[in-house]
Amino acid sequence: MQIARVSLNQIAQQIRQVLLFFVLLGGSLVCSETWRYSETESGSFVADLAKDLGLGIGELAARKARVVSEDNEARLQLDLQTGKLILNEKLDREQLCGPTEPCIMHFQVLLKKPMEVFRAELLVGDVNDHSPEFPEREMILKILESSPPGTVFPLKKAQDLDVGNNNIQNYNIGPNSYFHISTPNPGDGRKYPELVLDKELDHEEQSEFRLTLTALDGGSPPRSGTTQIRVMVLDVNDNAPQFEQTLYEVQVPENSPLGSLVVKVSARDLDAGANGQITYSLFYNSEEIGKTFELSSLSGEVRLIKMLDFETISSYELDIEASDGGGLSGKCSVSIKVLDVNDNSPELTISSFASPIPENSPETEVALFRIRDRDSGENGRMVCSIQDDVPFKLKPSVENFYRLVTEGVLDRETRAQYNITITVTDLGTPRLKTEHSILILVSDVNDNAPAFSQTSYTLSVRENNQPALHIGGVSATDRDSGSNAQLTYSLLPPHDPHLPLASLVSINADNGQLFALRALDFEALQAFEFRVGATDRGSPALSSQALVRVVVLDDNDNSPFVLYPLQNASAPCTELVPRAAEPGYLVTKVVAVDGDSGQNAWLSFQLLKATEPGLFGVWAHNGEVRTARLLSERDAARHRLVVLVKDNGEPPLSASVTLHVLLVDGFSQPYLPLPEVAPELGQADSLTVYLVIALASVSSLFLFSVLVFVAVRLCRRSRAAPLGVCSMPEGHFPGHLVDVSGTGTLSQSYQYEVCLRRDSESNEFKFLKPILPNILSQHCGRKSEDIPTLQNNLGI
């Protein structure tokens, strides 16, 4: 890796020259062209970075080029539109680097896509903008009159903040015949003025001289500073103080406490009395040295009065003078080297940060940052890390830059945010560390379909409900967030094309609540199923389904319907009962049905009215009408019974049927033979037979008419109704015929055909035929074994 530097040299009109050299990763690019700009003006043009880097102007903006300085001060600005590097503020070399030479300002050029870092150094040259200044306006020298010509007297040098040729180059004094100025170069680059005696002095002839000392720098034009030298000629003091060492070298840790002893210098004077008393002073006292160290004038101890900082100043040079009472003096130098201690924690600077980041993304760059430690050596070496339990990792780049990237795919539903702590630890003793926390949010992607709380729902609603009745609801959740979790509910097309779902139920699209649109009829529809869907508002949208089964609960809204005896016949059915019947004789059986179900269809029978109470009874559970006692001749021949049929609903509904019973003589159980009649009664018996025959004929004709009427109606319905004659909703009854056997409530086997239409408001039941083929048995409710005897008695 090659590092090129920008050199700024002093030129006329306070113009600097900057030479920029850039380091390219994988190769080198040296820009040899020189750019000029003024130190006092901000916005000055420095270099054409786009040209020097070999990049197009648009490429700098596309790759988000940035200029970053070491101290994070925005002194340079990159114009992404033109590719030019310009000054953002005035550069002051003395403020930036002080006496350090060369003065280098480090900065980096960051490029992304791909990530590249170009390191550059801006070497700031000095401008002669400071004049030399002496520490005192007047210096006093005491010189013995016995001093031989050629004696050298050190003078305090002037201070010039500029460096190089712009620093002090020469000293001179005004014209005189006794002294001249010499400026020897000790080899360390510092020039000290020395007053050289040209001829012997005579205290009695002239005891004092006043000279003007001028310091000149090498700038163009040169700057100067002056001070007055007062030379006092003394009587003879022939021994000057002598230091034990001309150079003292000490090392001081930068964390030394205030008041710590740095060094103790010592000088001797062979003279006695006042000429042998030595006092110590700083021969050259700069402002920084005067603020940092304190010299004891009596003991020669140098102590700290300000905390040291290796990163600011790493060494100090002190010149100490020892003077006796006779005006003689000696000089020594003290070199103080500041030792670095691990007193600076690592620094971390975020250059770019991206949050939130989308889930399910591959390796994604989250942050770009730089670390730095102002210490040196092992104290400045650093280790960077993050915690182990996060799906992120650090990738080192160049120049202490690190990239924080995702490791694997993130799932927002598992964890929506991460608090990443970046820890930077140096390798000093003791180790210091810096922690920086960043909060990374994970943005949602629509990767979760809605999920219903149940795969199937069973809802119940009682029939005859009010329209728009709330019957329940479905609920689904979506693990995503935002619009990806906002759900819309809908009814899906039913599998059964004949189910009018749109007219039965509706669903609230926002909350999934279900409503019955019209009144339901249990007798027409006991249950139905449909599917509902939940769709989110993501892109693309995801959805799921659930099955809903609605069960219609029966309500007691159908009164019992009497199948036998028929109540709409033109002539009532008359039951014949022999007077010789035993108690419990089966007169007839009332047959009734209820369109409801469950306990709403449980029927009970009750004798409501009777011509002669106590003669007949009705069994409550099967509707059988039986004699309650023996019949007698005193009992009336005709009886009218009213039987009440009631269901078990709440409230109960009922229907009543009227039975006509005729008591006849000559019947027996099971066969009733013809009675022995006397000749005188023959005419009366013949009249009875004619009456019975006429009654049977009329009844047969009536029943035949009823059957023809029913058959015609059924045939018409088969042509008009799409379901055909005697069809019924699937599942309403298990079979085409309802068989009521002798084991049920009837004493004989009967078979009934039940016919109903889908669009009928109430079920229509038709009692068509019994198993026995003889219509007379059906009409009168007799047992089959009684029919031959009855025919013989009637003469049929």
Order of alpha helices (4+ residues) and beta strands (2+ residues): beta-beta-beta-beta-beta-beta-alpha-alpha-beta-beta-beta-alpha-beta-beta-beta-beta-beta-beta-beta-beta-beta-beta-beta-beta-beta-beta-alpha-beta-beta-beta-beta-beta-beta-beta-beta-beta-beta-beta-beta-beta-beta-beta-beta-beta-alpha-beta-beta-beta-beta-beta-beta-beta-beta-beta-beta-beta-beta-beta-alpha-beta-beta-beta-alpha-alpha
